[in-house]
Amino acid sequence: MLWCITHDALLCHVLACWRAFRDSFCFPQALRSTGLMTTDPRLRDCMKQLHQSVHESIGTVMMDQELFRKCVGSNIVLLTQAFRKKFIIPDFETFASSINQLYYNAQLQDGGQVADYIPQLAKFSPDSWGVSLCTADGQRYSVGDTTVPFCLQSCVKPLEYAIAVHEAGSEAVHRYVGKEPSGLKFNKLSLNEDDKPHNPMVNAGAIVTSSLVKVKHLLESKYMSLFHASGFVFFDRFQSERETGDRNYAIGYYLKEKKCFPEGVDMMAALDFYFQLCSIEVTCESGSVMAATLANGGICPITGERVLSSEAVRNTLSLMHSCGMYDFSGQFAFHVGLPAKSGVSGAVLLVVPNIMGLMCWSPPLDRLGNSVRGIHFCQELVSLFNFHNYDNLRHFAKKLDPRRQAGDDRNKSVVDLMFAAYSGDVTALRSKEGQMDIAVQFLTQTCKVNPLVTDRWGNTPLDDAIEFSRDGVVKLLQEYQTIYAHTDPPVRLQGVFSHQDPVLDSDEHGKLEALEGLV
């Protein structure tokens, strides 16, 4: 019974949007405006119904209520969240527009060299550049060369480590590999004072970690969903990696000499598996889903399946933050303040915890082995949005917060202002100077308060506004008093101002309605 009532209530919310896209071709467009893709696995049944209706009809399909109900019925909660802007990024179109601008700004960066020590990497064009993102709610956006496949290379290291921790636990994994940044090149023959690789993000640590991952476990469907269906190992990529892997063979023998592998491990098999992992091909689009799975605590946003444990994700993000960007890790943590991992293919896997994951790809690398455009994009991203781990979400007004709907801050400030006035909090009132006009608009037009009340000195609100030179408030109160004085008492509480009143523009009306709902 309760389920039926809730389901019908949610359906009513979505049916309110029905008139906006009766044409079946408008429905996918409306979905994309919320960040949802028509290929989203969660919408499989919905899109199947729609495609079937299009196939069975001639010409344009007009969606009546029955067809609309049939299409959305199995996805009612998801679609309600989407169209009521309840996802982590409410105004997704504006956010995507900002991402576009950052993308084109980064495209102007023309420095760096394409890695050529692995023949397969040298084949990529230096002009290739793509960015894809996926939020914790499964909103997705891509711009540029986001369907071109490339090898994960070192971007596989955090995923490999996360799977090892998920399968064996942190204690078991860290018997063989450390947690500290090395301060050395990623492919250096070096161990820490305990004769263990410094961390899983350098080659030595990744090779040891690969010996802890069972191949048969990696082939399980949940891990394949982590690599998002396009994670294939191509033999020519793997062969190229293996034939040019002298340094990694040297590291392998060094690790074997120091007895760094678990007992009974075949060092050559571990190296081969490591080469295969580095040779997995992805695109920016599939890579962003991997990053979003880490951002979402180990649950794939577009399938809802738990892929990794919370412990595995937390440890992985911690190591990405401190060790993920080669010898640039400290600088990146300082300026960007987000977990990330780069690879010599030109990829940068970036995680904004609890919000979204991104995959940037551009082959030209700087002298430290990081993508020139990828680094620039990440730095500009946190300059525009308050995504840096140590940005203050309450008082850092210079940056945008895409998690908030437009007007949220202002509405909250007005409510705070009114409570401060009610309780006589003079300090809080001084801090809300700029919100006075909108607060008076709310009190007069929504609450319909009496403007002629007096304080203990006999002053009306208008008297005080004149005394303290609040010209905007004076004008509002004069207009309101004129109408109030010529309105019969029973009518005064029934909306003196209509929504067509010329005193307020549509934007201000919207803010007042939002504020009324908040109260």
N, C-alpha and C positions, 0 to 999 in steps of 0.2 A: 504494500500500500504506500509506504513512505517513498519507496523507490519510484513508483509511478508518478506521485506528486512532484518529486524532485525532477524526474525526467521531463515531465510536461512543462514545468517551470523553465527549465533550461531551453527546451525546444522553443518556447515562446520568445525567449531572448534572441535566438538565432533567426526565428521567423520574422522578427522585426527587421532583419537585414535582407529579407527575401526579395523585396521590391527592387533593391539596388542591383541585383544581378539575376533577373528572371531569364535573361538570355544565357544559355548554357556556356557560351564563350566568355561571358563576363565573370563567371564563377571562378575559374582558374586565376584570372587577373585579380579578383578580390582576395583570393588566397595568398597570392604572391605579395600583395601589399601588406599583409600581416607578417610575412617572413616564411610562411609555409610553402613548401614545394608540392606540386602535383604528384611528384614521384615519392613523396614521403611514405614509408611503409605503413605508418599508422592510418593513412588515408586510402589504403589499397581498395577496400570495399566501396568506399564513397566514390572514388574515381572510376571503379569498374562499373558501378550503376550508371554513372553519368555517360561514360563511353558507350555503354550498351544502349542507352536511350538515344544518343546521337546516331549510332549505327542503324537503329531500327526506324529512324524517322527520315524524312526527306526535307532538306533545307535546314534552317536554323531551328533549334529546339527551344521553345519557350517553357521555362520551368514553372509549372503550376505548383500549388502547395503540396499536393500529394507526391509529386516527383521529388520536390525539395526535401520533404520529410523522409522519403525512402533513401535518398542519397546521404543525408546527414545523420540519420538515426543512430548508426553504429559509432559515430564520432562526435556525439553531441557535446560532451564535456570539452574536448579539444577545440572544437569550432567555436563554442561559447567563449572560451578563454581568448581565442584569436580575435574574434570580432568585437569583443568588449575591451580589447587592449589590456589584457591581464597577463601577457607574457612578460618575461624579464626585460625586454626592450619594447615598451608600449608603442612608441612612434617609430616603427621600423623603417618606413620610407625615408624619413628625415635622417635617421642614423645611417642608412645605406648611402644616402647622398653625401654624407660626410666621409664615409669610407672611400667613395669614388674620388673625392677631392684629394684625400691622402694618397691614394693609389697613383693618381696622375702627377702629384708632386714628387713622389719617389721615383717615378719613371724617368724623370729628368736627370737622375744620378747616373752618370755614364762611366764611372771608374771601375777598377777591379779587373781581374783576369779569370777566365773560365779554367777550372782545374783540368789538367791534361795528363796527369800521371797515370790515370786510368783511362784507356782509349775510349770507352763508352761514354765517359763524361765529356770528353773533348768535342763530341759531335753536336752538343747543344748550342743553339744560337745565343749570343750574349744579349740579344734584344728580348728574349723570352722573359715575361714578367706576369705573375698572377697572384691573386689574393683571394682566399675563400674563408668564410667564417661560418660557424654553427653555434648557436646559443644553447644554454642548458635546457631550453624549452623546444629545441629543434628548429628554431628560425634559422634560415640559411640565406647567404648572399655570396655571390662570386663576381669578380671582375678581372678581365685579362685572360691570360693563357692558363685557365684553370682545369682544362680537360686533357692537357698534355701530360703523358706519364713520365715519371722520373724516379730514380732510385732513392730510397729512404736514406741510405748511407748511415751516418751517425745519429740521425733522427730516430732510428729504431732502438737505440740504447735505452732510453727511458721506458719504452714499451716492453722491451725484453726484461729489464729489471723489475718492472711492475708485475709481469707475469710470474717471474721467479719468486717474488715476495708473496704474491697471491697463492702460489702453489705450496711453498715451503715455509713461509713466515720470515720475518725480518731477522730473527736471531740466527736461523740456519744460513741465510744468505750472507750475513755479515761476519760469519766465521771465516769467510774466504775473501771478502772484499771490504775496504774501508769506507769512510763517509766524508773524508776531508778533501778540499781542493788540493791539487798537487803543486800548483805553482810552476808546472813544467808543461812542455808540449804534450798534446794528447796522445802522440804515438811514441813517447819516450820509454826506454827500457829502465823502469824505475819502480821501486816498491817502497812502502812506508816502513817505519821502524819495526813493525810486527811482521815484516816480509809478506805483506798483502798489497794488492793493487790499491792505489789511493782511494778510488771511488769507481762506481759503475759507468761513469760518463767518459772515461778515458779508455783507450783501446785495450789495455791490459785488463782493466776491470770488466769490460764488456765481454772479453774472450772467456774469462773465468765464469762470468754470469751465464754465458751461453751453455757452459757445461752443466749448469744447475737446472736448465729448462729441458723438460722431456719433450722430444719432438712430437710424440703421439698426443700430448696435451695441447700443443700449439695448434694442431689440426682440428681441435674441437670447434664446434660451430660458434660458440661464444667468442672465441679468440679470432675466428675468421670475421665475425661481425666487427671486432675491433679494427681489423684491417679493411673493413667495409667493402668486402666482395671484390675490390679491384687489386687486392694485395697479392700479386703473382710474382713468382721468381722465374725470370727468363734465363735460360741456360747461357746465352751469350753474355748477359750481364754478369752472371755468376762466374763464368769462365774467365772473363776479363778481370774481375775482382781477384780471383784466385791466382791468375798468372802474374799479376803485378803486386802481390801481397808479400813481398820479401820481408818488409819491416814487420808485418804481423806474424810471419813465420818465426822471425827472430824473437819477437815478444813471446810467442808460444813456447819456444824451447827454453827461454829464460824462466818463464813461469814453471815449466816442468822441472827444470833444474832446482828451483827454489821450493818445489813441492807445494805449489799454490793450488793445484787442482784437487778436488775430492778424490778419495782413494778409488782406484779402478777406472778412472776417466781416461778415455782415449784422446790424447791431445789433438791429433790430426782430425778426429771426428768433430771435436769441439770447434776447431778452426774452420772446418768446412761449413758447419752449421752457422757460425758467425758470418762467414762470407755470404751464405744464402740469405741470412736476415738483412744484411746490408744491401742485397740485390733486390729486395722486394720493391716492386714498382707500385706507386700510388699516383694520384693526381692531387691538386690543391683541394678539390672538392672532397675527396675521400679522406685526405689528411686532416681536414678541418673537423671531421666527425671524430677522428681519433683524439684530437686535442680536446674536443668538447666532452668526450667521455671522461677524460681526466678532470676537466673543469666541473663535471657533474658528479663527482665522487665515485666514479667507476661504473655509472649506469649510462648506457648508450642513449642519447637523447631521442633518436629517431626510431628506436625499437623498444625502449623501456626495459631492456634486458640488463641485469647486473653482470658486468664482464670482469671487474676487478674489485677487490675488497677495499674498504675505506682506508685500512692501514696501508695497503700497497700504494694507493693514490697519494696519501699524505706524504709518505716517505719519498715517493718518486718526485713530487713537486718540490719538496725540500731540496733534494739533490740537484734538480734542474735549476733551481734558483741560485744555488751556490757554485755549481760546476758545469752548467749546461752549455756555455758559450765559449768553450776553449779558453784561451788566455785573455779573453774579453769578458769573462764571467763577472768579475768584480765591477767593471765599468757598467755592464748591462744591468746588474742588480741595482747599482746606484742610480742610473738615469732612467731605466724602464721599470725596475722593481717588480718584475713578473717572472714566473718560471718559464724557461724556454730551452730549446735544444736546436742547434744548427747542424747542418751536414754539408760535406764538400760538394754535393750535387747542387747546392744553392738554396736548399730548403731551410726554413726557420719554422719550427713548431712552437707556437706561443699559446700559453694558457692564462686566461683571466679567471681565477678560481670563482666558482659558483655563478659565473656569468656566461662565458663563451670560450671557444677555442678557435685559433686561426692557423692556417698554413699559408706562408708566403713562399714563393719560389722565383728565384732569378739567379742564373748560373754564375755571373761574375762575382768573384770573391775578393775580399780585402786581404791584407798580408797575414791576418790571423786565421783565415779560412772561413770567414762568415760572409754571407750574402750582403753586398753593399746596399742594394735596394731594400732588402729585408730588414736590415738594421735601421735604416733611415725611416722606414714605415713604422716600425715598432716605437721608435723614439717620438715620432710625430703623433702616434696614436695616444700615448700617455700625456703628451703636451696638450692635446685637445680635450681628452676625457679623463675623469678622475679614476683611472684604473690602476695607477701605481699603488702597490701594497700599503704605502705609508701616506697616501693622500688623505687628508682629513675630510670626511664626507659631510661634516656639519658646517665647517667654516671656510672651506676652500672654494670661494665663489668664482674664481677666475676660470675654472674648468667646467665642462659640461658633464652632467650625469644622465646618461641615456636611460637609466632605470626609472626615472621619475617622469610622470606625465606633466605636460606643460601646465603651469599654474599651481602645481602642488605646493611649492615652497611659499608662494605668495599667499595661498589660502591658509596654510598652516600659520603663517606669520600674523594674519588678520585675526584668526581664532585666538592665538596667544595674546595679541594686543587687547582683545576684548576681555579675556580673563584677567589680564594685568590691570585693566581699568576697573574691573569689578572688585578686585582684591586690594586696590590702592598701591600696586607695586610700581613706584615711581621709576626705579632703575630700569625695569623692563619696558616701561613706556618710553623712556628716552631712547632705548635701543631700537624702537619700532617707528621712528619718526616718519619714514617714507611710506608707511602703510595706512596713514590716517585717512586719506580720501576714500580708499576702497572700503575701509571699515565703516565710515559714515554712510556710504552708499548701501552697504549691506544692512545696517541698522534701520535706515529709513525706507528702503525699497523692498526689502525682504521681511524684516521684522515689524515694520510699520509702527515704530515707537512714537511716543508723544514727544514732539520737539519743543514743547512749551514748558516742560518741567523745569523747576529751579533748584539750585543748590542752596546751602545754608546761608549764602550771602545774597540770595535773590537773583542770581545770574542764570540765564538760559544758556543752552549750548551755543546759540548764535552769538550771545554776548561774549563768551569766552573766545570763540573763533575770531571775532573782530579784534578783541583785545590783544591776542597773540599773533595777529596778522596772518591767519591761515586763509588766504584768499580763495583757494579751491573749496575748502570746507564751507566758507561763508556763502559762496554761490549755491552750493548744494542745499544748505539749510534754508536759505531764502526761498528757493524754488519749492522746497518741500513744505515749508510753512505756509506758503500761499495756497498750495493745493489742500493741505491739511485743514486750514481755516475755513475753506469753502466746501468741505466734504462732510456729509452727515455722519454722526458717530457710528451708526451700524455699518456704514460703507468703509470706514477708515481701516478696518481689519481685513478687507476683502480685496486687497490689491490696488491701491491707489495708482501705482505705476503698472502699466501693462508692458508686455515684452516688445511692444512697438513704440514705447516712449522714446522721443528723440534725445533725451538727456544722456542716455548711455549708448555706446556703439555695441555691435554684436559681440565683439571680443570681451568687453566688460560684462555684458549680460552672461556670457558663458562662465566667466570667473565667479560671478555671483551665484549662479546655479550650482557650480561645483562646490562653492563654499557652503551653500545651504545644505547640500547633500552631506558634506563633511560634518556639519553641526548636527 
